[in-house]
């Protein structure tokens, strides 16, 4: 049994724990250890996640399985184009992958996007991340490629979009 709720600043540590456990499994085969450590510190610092939630820069949805948080998604309108909503983060604990929680969270974010009167949901995925095929099954298509500098590293991504 699962439930979805909106995360608050009280959930920051839970979000960081899920990210930490998921990133190593997801990115270990495709990124250097130092890059994973840097990016986790940069993207998932307590201060950054707290600010995103407190200032409503990104909305976080927590999926709980039998009362235990096991997955989350974060989304917002794009800064550059508020007509497009962006799925910034989607991570499920490795032991829960395959249970459909990623699909459930994407559908929840898609519903929030439609409720806001928007028709396009976008995300970035590392070109070598196995999640790309999952996103394609969910109806996303590659719109373009994007290389984003983060510190001394680069995120080499596909930007994928889904019409809602």
Rosetta constraint file for C-alpha pairs under 8 A:
AtomPair CA 1 CA 65 HARMONIC 5.77 0.50
AtomPair CA 1 CA 66 HARMONIC 5.66 0.50
AtomPair CA 2 CA 63 HARMONIC 6.71 0.50
AtomPair CA 2 CA 64 HARMONIC 5.37 0.50
AtomPair CA 2 CA 65 HARMONIC 4.41 0.50
AtomPair CA 2 CA 66 HARMONIC 6.04 0.50
AtomPair CA 2 CA 67 HARMONIC 7.57 0.50
AtomPair CA 3 CA 63 HARMONIC 5.73 0.50
AtomPair CA 3 CA 64 HARMONIC 5.28 0.50
AtomPair CA 3 CA 65 HARMONIC 6.72 0.50
AtomPair CA 3 CA 66 HARMONIC 7.98 0.50
AtomPair CA 3 CA 67 HARMONIC 7.75 0.50
AtomPair CA 4 CA 61 HARMONIC 6.48 0.50
AtomPair CA 4 CA 62 HARMONIC 5.56 0.50
AtomPair CA 4 CA 63 HARMONIC 4.45 0.50
AtomPair CA 4 CA 64 HARMONIC 6.23 0.50
AtomPair CA 5 CA 61 HARMONIC 5.63 0.50
AtomPair CA 5 CA 62 HARMONIC 5.40 0.50
AtomPair CA 5 CA 63 HARMONIC 6.63 0.50
AtomPair CA 6 CA 59 HARMONIC 7.30 0.50
AtomPair CA 6 CA 60 HARMONIC 5.84 0.50
AtomPair CA 6 CA 61 HARMONIC 4.59 0.50
AtomPair CA 6 CA 62 HARMONIC 6.10 0.50
AtomPair CA 7 CA 11 HARMONIC 5.87 0.50
AtomPair CA 7 CA 53 HARMONIC 7.69 0.50
AtomPair CA 7 CA 59 HARMONIC 7.61 0.50
AtomPair CA 7 CA 60 HARMONIC 5.28 0.50
AtomPair CA 7 CA 61 HARMONIC 5.58 0.50
AtomPair CA 7 CA 62 HARMONIC 5.83 0.50
AtomPair CA 8 CA 12 HARMONIC 7.34 0.50
AtomPair CA 8 CA 53 HARMONIC 6.41 0.50
AtomPair CA 8 CA 54 HARMONIC 7.57 0.50
AtomPair CA 8 CA 60 HARMONIC 7.89 0.50
AtomPair CA 9 CA 50 HARMONIC 5.49 0.50
AtomPair CA 9 CA 53 HARMONIC 6.12 0.50
AtomPair CA 9 CA 54 HARMONIC 6.44 0.50
AtomPair CA 11 CA 15 HARMONIC 6.28 0.50
AtomPair CA 12 CA 16 HARMONIC 6.20 0.50
AtomPair CA 12 CA 46 HARMONIC 6.54 0.50
AtomPair CA 12 CA 49 HARMONIC 6.36 0.50
AtomPair CA 12 CA 50 HARMONIC 6.29 0.50
AtomPair CA 13 CA 17 HARMONIC 6.09 0.50
AtomPair CA 13 CA 46 HARMONIC 7.25 0.50
AtomPair CA 14 CA 18 HARMONIC 6.27 0.50
AtomPair CA 14 CA 69 HARMONIC 7.25 0.50
AtomPair CA 15 CA 19 HARMONIC 6.16 0.50
AtomPair CA 15 CA 72 HARMONIC 7.06 0.50
AtomPair CA 16 CA 20 HARMONIC 6.06 0.50
AtomPair CA 16 CA 44 HARMONIC 6.04 0.50
AtomPair CA 16 CA 45 HARMONIC 7.67 0.50
AtomPair CA 16 CA 46 HARMONIC 7.58 0.50
AtomPair CA 17 CA 21 HARMONIC 6.20 0.50
AtomPair CA 18 CA 22 HARMONIC 6.02 0.50
AtomPair CA 18 CA 70 HARMONIC 6.84 0.50
AtomPair CA 18 CA 71 HARMONIC 6.80 0.50
AtomPair CA 18 CA 72 HARMONIC 7.95 0.50
AtomPair CA 18 CA 91 HARMONIC 7.18 0.50
AtomPair CA 18 CA 92 HARMONIC 7.12 0.50
AtomPair CA 18 CA 93 HARMONIC 6.03 0.50
AtomPair CA 19 CA 23 HARMONIC 5.75 0.50
AtomPair CA 19 CA 40 HARMONIC 7.79 0.50
AtomPair CA 19 CA 44 HARMONIC 7.61 0.50
AtomPair CA 19 CA 91 HARMONIC 6.57 0.50
AtomPair CA 20 CA 24 HARMONIC 6.63 0.50
AtomPair CA 20 CA 40 HARMONIC 7.07 0.50
AtomPair CA 21 CA 25 HARMONIC 7.10 0.50
AtomPair CA 21 CA 93 HARMONIC 6.66 0.50
AtomPair CA 21 CA 94 HARMONIC 7.53 0.50
AtomPair CA 22 CA 26 HARMONIC 6.05 0.50
AtomPair CA 22 CA 91 HARMONIC 6.56 0.50
AtomPair CA 22 CA 92 HARMONIC 6.77 0.50
AtomPair CA 22 CA 93 HARMONIC 5.62 0.50
AtomPair CA 22 CA 94 HARMONIC 6.08 0.50
AtomPair CA 23 CA 27 HARMONIC 5.54 0.50
AtomPair CA 23 CA 28 HARMONIC 7.34 0.50
AtomPair CA 23 CA 36 HARMONIC 7.40 0.50
AtomPair CA 23 CA 40 HARMONIC 7.94 0.50
AtomPair CA 24 CA 28 HARMONIC 5.00 0.50
AtomPair CA 24 CA 36 HARMONIC 7.36 0.50
AtomPair CA 25 CA 29 HARMONIC 7.64 0.50
AtomPair CA 25 CA 94 HARMONIC 7.33 0.50
AtomPair CA 26 CA 129 HARMONIC 7.25 0.50
AtomPair CA 27 CA 31 HARMONIC 5.59 0.50
AtomPair CA 27 CA 36 HARMONIC 7.15 0.50
AtomPair CA 27 CA 129 HARMONIC 7.40 0.50
AtomPair CA 28 CA 32 HARMONIC 6.98 0.50
AtomPair CA 28 CA 33 HARMONIC 6.84 0.50
AtomPair CA 28 CA 36 HARMONIC 7.62 0.50
AtomPair CA 30 CA 128 HARMONIC 6.77 0.50
AtomPair CA 30 CA 129 HARMONIC 7.62 0.50
AtomPair CA 31 CA 35 HARMONIC 6.45 0.50
AtomPair CA 31 CA 36 HARMONIC 6.66 0.50
AtomPair CA 32 CA 36 HARMONIC 6.47 0.50
AtomPair CA 33 CA 37 HARMONIC 6.24 0.50
AtomPair CA 34 CA 38 HARMONIC 6.09 0.50
AtomPair CA 35 CA 39 HARMONIC 6.00 0.50
AtomPair CA 35 CA 153 HARMONIC 6.73 0.50
AtomPair CA 36 CA 40 HARMONIC 5.99 0.50
AtomPair CA 37 CA 41 HARMONIC 6.17 0.50
AtomPair CA 38 CA 42 HARMONIC 6.01 0.50
AtomPair CA 39 CA 43 HARMONIC 5.70 0.50
AtomPair CA 39 CA 44 HARMONIC 7.65 0.50
AtomPair CA 39 CA 150 HARMONIC 7.64 0.50
AtomPair CA 40 CA 44 HARMONIC 5.18 0.50
AtomPair CA 40 CA 45 HARMONIC 7.18 0.50
AtomPair CA 41 CA 45 HARMONIC 5.25 0.50
AtomPair CA 43 CA 48 HARMONIC 6.89 0.50
AtomPair CA 43 CA 49 HARMONIC 7.81 0.50
AtomPair CA 44 CA 48 HARMONIC 6.44 0.50
AtomPair CA 44 CA 49 HARMONIC 6.09 0.50
AtomPair CA 45 CA 49 HARMONIC 6.29 0.50
AtomPair CA 46 CA 50 HARMONIC 5.92 0.50
AtomPair CA 47 CA 51 HARMONIC 6.05 0.50
AtomPair CA 48 CA 52 HARMONIC 6.19 0.50
AtomPair CA 49 CA 53 HARMONIC 6.27 0.50
AtomPair CA 50 CA 54 HARMONIC 5.88 0.50
AtomPair CA 51 CA 55 HARMONIC 5.66 0.50
AtomPair CA 51 CA 56 HARMONIC 7.85 0.50
AtomPair CA 51 CA 57 HARMONIC 7.55 0.50
AtomPair CA 52 CA 56 HARMONIC 5.74 0.50
AtomPair CA 52 CA 57 HARMONIC 4.62 0.50
AtomPair CA 52 CA 58 HARMONIC 5.26 0.50
AtomPair CA 52 CA 59 HARMONIC 7.64 0.50
AtomPair CA 53 CA 57 HARMONIC 6.39 0.50
AtomPair CA 53 CA 58 HARMONIC 6.05 0.50
AtomPair CA 53 CA 59 HARMONIC 6.33 0.50
AtomPair CA 53 CA 60 HARMONIC 7.15 0.50
AtomPair CA 57 CA 76 HARMONIC 6.80 0.50
AtomPair CA 58 CA 74 HARMONIC 5.93 0.50
AtomPair CA 58 CA 75 HARMONIC 5.30 0.50
AtomPair CA 58 CA 76 HARMONIC 5.01 0.50
AtomPair CA 59 CA 74 HARMONIC 5.37 0.50
AtomPair CA 59 CA 75 HARMONIC 5.45 0.50
AtomPair CA 59 CA 76 HARMONIC 6.31 0.50
AtomPair CA 60 CA 72 HARMONIC 6.74 0.50
AtomPair CA 60 CA 73 HARMONIC 5.59 0.50
AtomPair CA 60 CA 74 HARMONIC 4.27 0.50
AtomPair CA 60 CA 75 HARMONIC 6.72 0.50
AtomPair CA 61 CA 72 HARMONIC 5.43 0.50
AtomPair CA 61 CA 73 HARMONIC 5.24 0.50
AtomPair CA 61 CA 74 HARMONIC 6.31 0.50
AtomPair CA 61 CA 105 HARMONIC 7.63 0.50
AtomPair CA 62 CA 69 HARMONIC 6.38 0.50
AtomPair CA 62 CA 70 HARMONIC 7.63 0.50
AtomPair CA 62 CA 71 HARMONIC 5.96 0.50
AtomPair CA 62 CA 72 HARMONIC 4.49 0.50
AtomPair CA 62 CA 73 HARMONIC 6.79 0.50
AtomPair CA 63 CA 69 HARMONIC 5.73 0.50
AtomPair CA 63 CA 70 HARMONIC 6.07 0.50
AtomPair CA 63 CA 71 HARMONIC 5.11 0.50
AtomPair CA 63 CA 72 HARMONIC 5.83 0.50
AtomPair CA 63 CA 101 HARMONIC 7.57 0.50
AtomPair CA 63 CA 105 HARMONIC 7.55 0.50
AtomPair CA 64 CA 68 HARMONIC 4.88 0.50
AtomPair CA 64 CA 69 HARMONIC 4.07 0.50
AtomPair CA 64 CA 70 HARMONIC 5.62 0.50
AtomPair CA 64 CA 71 HARMONIC 7.04 0.50
AtomPair CA 65 CA 69 HARMONIC 6.32 0.50
AtomPair CA 65 CA 70 HARMONIC 6.46 0.50
AtomPair CA 70 CA 92 HARMONIC 5.97 0.50
AtomPair CA 70 CA 93 HARMONIC 5.53 0.50
AtomPair CA 70 CA 96 HARMONIC 7.20 0.50
AtomPair CA 71 CA 90 HARMONIC 7.52 0.50
AtomPair CA 71 CA 91 HARMONIC 5.53 0.50
AtomPair CA 71 CA 92 HARMONIC 4.09 0.50
AtomPair CA 71 CA 93 HARMONIC 6.08 0.50
AtomPair CA 71 CA 101 HARMONIC 7.22 0.50
AtomPair CA 71 CA 102 HARMONIC 7.80 0.50
AtomPair CA 72 CA 89 HARMONIC 7.53 0.50
AtomPair CA 72 CA 90 HARMONIC 5.78 0.50
AtomPair CA 72 CA 91 HARMONIC 5.64 0.50
AtomPair CA 72 CA 92 HARMONIC 6.60 0.50
AtomPair CA 72 CA 105 HARMONIC 7.36 0.50
AtomPair CA 73 CA 87 HARMONIC 7.25 0.50
AtomPair CA 73 CA 88 HARMONIC 7.44 0.50
AtomPair CA 73 CA 89 HARMONIC 5.17 0.50
AtomPair CA 73 CA 90 HARMONIC 4.34 0.50
AtomPair CA 73 CA 91 HARMONIC 6.63 0.50
AtomPair CA 73 CA 105 HARMONIC 6.39 0.50
AtomPair CA 73 CA 106 HARMONIC 7.70 0.50
AtomPair CA 73 CA 109 HARMONIC 7.79 0.50
AtomPair CA 74 CA 87 HARMONIC 6.00 0.50
AtomPair CA 74 CA 88 HARMONIC 5.42 0.50
AtomPair CA 74 CA 89 HARMONIC 4.98 0.50
AtomPair CA 74 CA 90 HARMONIC 6.71 0.50
AtomPair CA 75 CA 85 HARMONIC 6.97 0.50
AtomPair CA 75 CA 86 HARMONIC 5.43 0.50
AtomPair CA 75 CA 87 HARMONIC 4.42 0.50
AtomPair CA 75 CA 88 HARMONIC 5.30 0.50
AtomPair CA 75 CA 89 HARMONIC 7.08 0.50
AtomPair CA 75 CA 109 HARMONIC 7.08 0.50
AtomPair CA 76 CA 85 HARMONIC 5.60 0.50
AtomPair CA 76 CA 86 HARMONIC 5.55 0.50
AtomPair CA 76 CA 87 HARMONIC 6.94 0.50
AtomPair CA 76 CA 88 HARMONIC 7.63 0.50
AtomPair CA 77 CA 81 HARMONIC 7.26 0.50
AtomPair CA 77 CA 82 HARMONIC 4.82 0.50
AtomPair CA 77 CA 83 HARMONIC 6.93 0.50
AtomPair CA 77 CA 84 HARMONIC 5.85 0.50
AtomPair CA 77 CA 85 HARMONIC 4.18 0.50
AtomPair CA 77 CA 86 HARMONIC 5.90 0.50
AtomPair CA 78 CA 82 HARMONIC 5.04 0.50
AtomPair CA 78 CA 83 HARMONIC 7.45 0.50
AtomPair CA 78 CA 84 HARMONIC 5.77 0.50
AtomPair CA 78 CA 85 HARMONIC 5.55 0.50
AtomPair CA 78 CA 86 HARMONIC 5.74 0.50
AtomPair CA 83 CA 118 HARMONIC 5.89 0.50
AtomPair CA 83 CA 119 HARMONIC 7.71 0.50
AtomPair CA 83 CA 120 HARMONIC 7.42 0.50
AtomPair CA 84 CA 118 HARMONIC 6.63 0.50
AtomPair CA 84 CA 119 HARMONIC 7.24 0.50
AtomPair CA 84 CA 120 HARMONIC 5.19 0.50
AtomPair CA 84 CA 121 HARMONIC 6.03 0.50
AtomPair CA 84 CA 122 HARMONIC 6.94 0.50
AtomPair CA 85 CA 113 HARMONIC 6.34 0.50
AtomPair CA 85 CA 118 HARMONIC 7.27 0.50
AtomPair CA 85 CA 120 HARMONIC 6.25 0.50
AtomPair CA 85 CA 121 HARMONIC 4.89 0.50
AtomPair CA 85 CA 122 HARMONIC 6.13 0.50
AtomPair CA 86 CA 121 HARMONIC 5.66 0.50
AtomPair CA 86 CA 122 HARMONIC 4.69 0.50
AtomPair CA 86 CA 123 HARMONIC 5.58 0.50
AtomPair CA 87 CA 109 HARMONIC 7.49 0.50
AtomPair CA 87 CA 121 HARMONIC 6.94 0.50
AtomPair CA 87 CA 122 HARMONIC 6.03 0.50
AtomPair CA 87 CA 123 HARMONIC 5.05 0.50
AtomPair CA 87 CA 124 HARMONIC 7.91 0.50
AtomPair CA 88 CA 123 HARMONIC 6.33 0.50
AtomPair CA 88 CA 124 HARMONIC 7.40 0.50
AtomPair CA 90 CA 102 HARMONIC 7.06 0.50
AtomPair CA 90 CA 105 HARMONIC 7.78 0.50
AtomPair CA 91 CA 102 HARMONIC 7.36 0.50
AtomPair CA 92 CA 96 HARMONIC 6.40 0.50
AtomPair CA 92 CA 97 HARMONIC 6.21 0.50
AtomPair CA 92 CA 101 HARMONIC 7.10 0.50
AtomPair CA 92 CA 102 HARMONIC 6.72 0.50
AtomPair CA 93 CA 97 HARMONIC 6.61 0.50
AtomPair CA 96 CA 101 HARMONIC 7.65 0.50
AtomPair CA 97 CA 101 HARMONIC 7.26 0.50
AtomPair CA 97 CA 102 HARMONIC 7.78 0.50
AtomPair CA 100 CA 104 HARMONIC 6.22 0.50
AtomPair CA 101 CA 105 HARMONIC 6.11 0.50
AtomPair CA 102 CA 106 HARMONIC 6.15 0.50
AtomPair CA 103 CA 107 HARMONIC 6.10 0.50
AtomPair CA 103 CA 138 HARMONIC 7.29 0.50
AtomPair CA 104 CA 108 HARMONIC 6.18 0.50
AtomPair CA 105 CA 109 HARMONIC 6.18 0.50
AtomPair CA 106 CA 110 HARMONIC 6.04 0.50
AtomPair CA 107 CA 111 HARMONIC 6.08 0.50
AtomPair CA 108 CA 112 HARMONIC 6.34 0.50
AtomPair CA 109 CA 113 HARMONIC 6.14 0.50
AtomPair CA 110 CA 114 HARMONIC 6.26 0.50
AtomPair CA 110 CA 121 HARMONIC 6.80 0.50
AtomPair CA 110 CA 164 HARMONIC 7.12 0.50
AtomPair CA 111 CA 115 HARMONIC 6.08 0.50
AtomPair CA 112 CA 116 HARMONIC 6.25 0.50
AtomPair CA 113 CA 117 HARMONIC 6.66 0.50
AtomPair CA 113 CA 118 HARMONIC 5.51 0.50
AtomPair CA 113 CA 119 HARMONIC 6.97 0.50
AtomPair CA 113 CA 120 HARMONIC 7.71 0.50
AtomPair CA 113 CA 121 HARMONIC 7.17 0.50
AtomPair CA 114 CA 118 HARMONIC 5.18 0.50
AtomPair CA 114 CA 119 HARMONIC 6.12 0.50
AtomPair CA 114 CA 164 HARMONIC 7.16 0.50
AtomPair CA 119 CA 163 HARMONIC 5.79 0.50
AtomPair CA 119 CA 164 HARMONIC 4.79 0.50
AtomPair CA 120 CA 161 HARMONIC 6.73 0.50
AtomPair CA 120 CA 162 HARMONIC 5.76 0.50
AtomPair CA 120 CA 163 HARMONIC 4.79 0.50
AtomPair CA 120 CA 164 HARMONIC 5.80 0.50
AtomPair CA 121 CA 161 HARMONIC 5.65 0.50
AtomPair CA 121 CA 162 HARMONIC 5.28 0.50
AtomPair CA 121 CA 163 HARMONIC 6.61 0.50
AtomPair CA 121 CA 164 HARMONIC 7.21 0.50
AtomPair CA 122 CA 159 HARMONIC 6.92 0.50
AtomPair CA 122 CA 160 HARMONIC 5.60 0.50
AtomPair CA 122 CA 161 HARMONIC 4.33 0.50
AtomPair CA 122 CA 162 HARMONIC 6.39 0.50
AtomPair CA 123 CA 159 HARMONIC 5.71 0.50
AtomPair CA 123 CA 160 HARMONIC 5.38 0.50
AtomPair CA 123 CA 161 HARMONIC 6.53 0.50
AtomPair CA 124 CA 157 HARMONIC 5.89 0.50
AtomPair CA 124 CA 158 HARMONIC 5.65 0.50
AtomPair CA 124 CA 159 HARMONIC 4.52 0.50
AtomPair CA 124 CA 160 HARMONIC 6.20 0.50
AtomPair CA 125 CA 129 HARMONIC 6.71 0.50
AtomPair CA 125 CA 131 HARMONIC 7.44 0.50
AtomPair CA 125 CA 132 HARMONIC 6.47 0.50
AtomPair CA 125 CA 157 HARMONIC 5.17 0.50
AtomPair CA 125 CA 158 HARMONIC 5.39 0.50
AtomPair CA 125 CA 159 HARMONIC 6.57 0.50
AtomPair CA 125 CA 160 HARMONIC 7.54 0.50
AtomPair CA 126 CA 132 HARMONIC 7.83 0.50
AtomPair CA 126 CA 155 HARMONIC 6.79 0.50
AtomPair CA 126 CA 156 HARMONIC 5.67 0.50
AtomPair CA 126 CA 157 HARMONIC 4.26 0.50
AtomPair CA 126 CA 158 HARMONIC 6.28 0.50
AtomPair CA 127 CA 132 HARMONIC 7.50 0.50
AtomPair CA 127 CA 156 HARMONIC 6.12 0.50
AtomPair CA 127 CA 157 HARMONIC 5.06 0.50
AtomPair CA 127 CA 158 HARMONIC 5.79 0.50
AtomPair CA 128 CA 132 HARMONIC 7.90 0.50
AtomPair CA 130 CA 134 HARMONIC 7.49 0.50
AtomPair CA 131 CA 135 HARMONIC 6.26 0.50
AtomPair CA 132 CA 136 HARMONIC 6.29 0.50
AtomPair CA 133 CA 137 HARMONIC 6.28 0.50
AtomPair CA 134 CA 138 HARMONIC 6.36 0.50
AtomPair CA 135 CA 139 HARMONIC 6.54 0.50
AtomPair CA 135 CA 140 HARMONIC 5.48 0.50
AtomPair CA 135 CA 141 HARMONIC 7.93 0.50
AtomPair CA 136 CA 140 HARMONIC 4.81 0.50
AtomPair CA 136 CA 141 HARMONIC 6.05 0.50
AtomPair CA 139 CA 162 HARMONIC 5.94 0.50
AtomPair CA 140 CA 160 HARMONIC 5.61 0.50
AtomPair CA 140 CA 161 HARMONIC 5.00 0.50
AtomPair CA 140 CA 162 HARMONIC 4.50 0.50
AtomPair CA 140 CA 163 HARMONIC 7.94 0.50
AtomPair CA 141 CA 160 HARMONIC 5.10 0.50
AtomPair CA 141 CA 161 HARMONIC 5.46 0.50
AtomPair CA 141 CA 162 HARMONIC 6.51 0.50
AtomPair CA 142 CA 158 HARMONIC 6.26 0.50
AtomPair CA 142 CA 159 HARMONIC 5.85 0.50
AtomPair CA 142 CA 160 HARMONIC 4.28 0.50
AtomPair CA 142 CA 161 HARMONIC 6.47 0.50
AtomPair CA 143 CA 158 HARMONIC 7.49 0.50
AtomPair CA 143 CA 159 HARMONIC 5.66 0.50
AtomPair CA 143 CA 160 HARMONIC 5.30 0.50
AtomPair CA 143 CA 161 HARMONIC 6.22 0.50
AtomPair CA 144 CA 158 HARMONIC 6.01 0.50
AtomPair CA 144 CA 159 HARMONIC 5.42 0.50
AtomPair CA 144 CA 160 HARMONIC 7.25 0.50
AtomPair CA 145 CA 156 HARMONIC 7.68 0.50
AtomPair CA 145 CA 157 HARMONIC 5.82 0.50
AtomPair CA 145 CA 158 HARMONIC 4.49 0.50
AtomPair CA 145 CA 159 HARMONIC 5.85 0.50
AtomPair CA 146 CA 155 HARMONIC 7.98 0.50
AtomPair CA 146 CA 156 HARMONIC 6.20 0.50
AtomPair CA 146 CA 157 HARMONIC 5.23 0.50
AtomPair CA 146 CA 158 HARMONIC 6.08 0.50
AtomPair CA 146 CA 159 HARMONIC 6.77 0.50
AtomPair CA 147 CA 154 HARMONIC 6.34 0.50
AtomPair CA 147 CA 155 HARMONIC 5.55 0.50
AtomPair CA 147 CA 156 HARMONIC 4.57 0.50
AtomPair CA 147 CA 157 HARMONIC 6.06 0.50
AtomPair CA 148 CA 154 HARMONIC 5.47 0.50
AtomPair CA 148 CA 155 HARMONIC 5.00 0.50
AtomPair CA 148 CA 156 HARMONIC 6.59 0.50
AtomPair CA 148 CA 157 HARMONIC 7.81 0.50
AtomPair CA 149 CA 153 HARMONIC 5.84 0.50
AtomPair CA 149 CA 154 HARMONIC 4.48 0.50
AtomPair CA 149 CA 155 HARMONIC 6.32 0.50
AtomPair CA 150 CA 154 HARMONIC 5.74 0.50
AtomPair CA 150 CA 155 HARMONIC 7.08 0.50
